[in-house]
Each structure stands twice: as structure tokens, then as C-alpha cells.
Amino acid sequence: MLTLAADADLEPGRARDAREPESLHLASRHVRWLRDQGVKAHACFSLAGEELLQLAQFEMTRRMTRMILKRDEWI
């Protein structure tokens, strides 16, 4: 009789212990997903920044060329 009472008392703990590995697995999958999203966002911002720098460099070169040509009256 005492064994049955002890087993009944331990059952919720066993059920919780059985769920913990699944919970940890889901949490680790979520952490990996979040990390992957962060990497993707960083890559997108990095590409956008590089394109912006290239555009600025192109514009500065174009404007400087026009100023030099205008100064020397080539335009």
C-alpha cells in the first residue's frame, strides 16, 4: 500500500522529466532559428550598406569629374 502511494506521488515528476528533453529540444531549435534570422538580417544590412557606399562613391566620382571638366571648360 505504501509503495502505491509513493508511486502515485512520483508520477507527476516522471511525466515532467519525460517532457523536459522535448522542451529543451524545442528551446534549442528556437534559439537556432533566432540565430539564423539574425545572421540573415546582418547579411542583408551588410549588402545594403555596401551598395550604398558604392553608389556614394560613384556619385562623388561623377560630380568631381564634372567639376574638373567644367573648370577646364571641356563641358
N, C-alpha and C positions, 0 to 999 in steps of 0.2 A: 504494500500500500504506500509506503514511504517512497519507494522507487518511482511509482506512478506520479506522485505529487512532485517529485524532483524533476522528472522528465517533462511534465506539463509546464513547470516553471522555466525550464531551459529552452523550450520550443521557440518562443519569440526571439531569443538570442540566436538560435540556429538559423532561423529564417532571415534575420538581419545579416548574419555572417554570410549567408548564401547570396544576398543581394549586394553586398559591399564590392565584390570583384566586378560585377556588372556595372555598378555605379562608378567605380574607378575607371573602368574601360570607357564608359560614355564621357566621363570628365576629360580623360586624356584625348579622346577623339575631338572633343570640343576645343581643347587647348591647341591641338594641331591645326584644326580648321581656322581658329583665330590667328595663329601664327602665319598660316598660308595667306590669309586675307591681308595681313599686314605687309607681307613680302610683296604681294601683288600691288597693293596701294603704293608702296615705296617705289616699285619699278615704274609704275605709271607716272608718278610725280617726277621721278628722275628723268624719264623720257621727255615729259612736257618741259621741264627746266632746260634740258639740252636743246630742244627745238627753239625755245625762247632765246637762249644765248646765241644760237646760230642765226636767228632772224635779226637780233640786235647787231650782230657782227656784220651781217650782210647790209643792213640799213646804214650803219656807220660808214662802211666802205663805200657804198653808193653815194652817200652825201659828201664824204670827203673828196671823192673823185670828181663830183660835180663842182665842188668849190674850187678845186685846183684847176680844172678845165676852164671854169668861168674866170678865174683870176688871170689865167694865161690867155684868155679870150679865144679859147677853142670852141666855145659854145656860142 
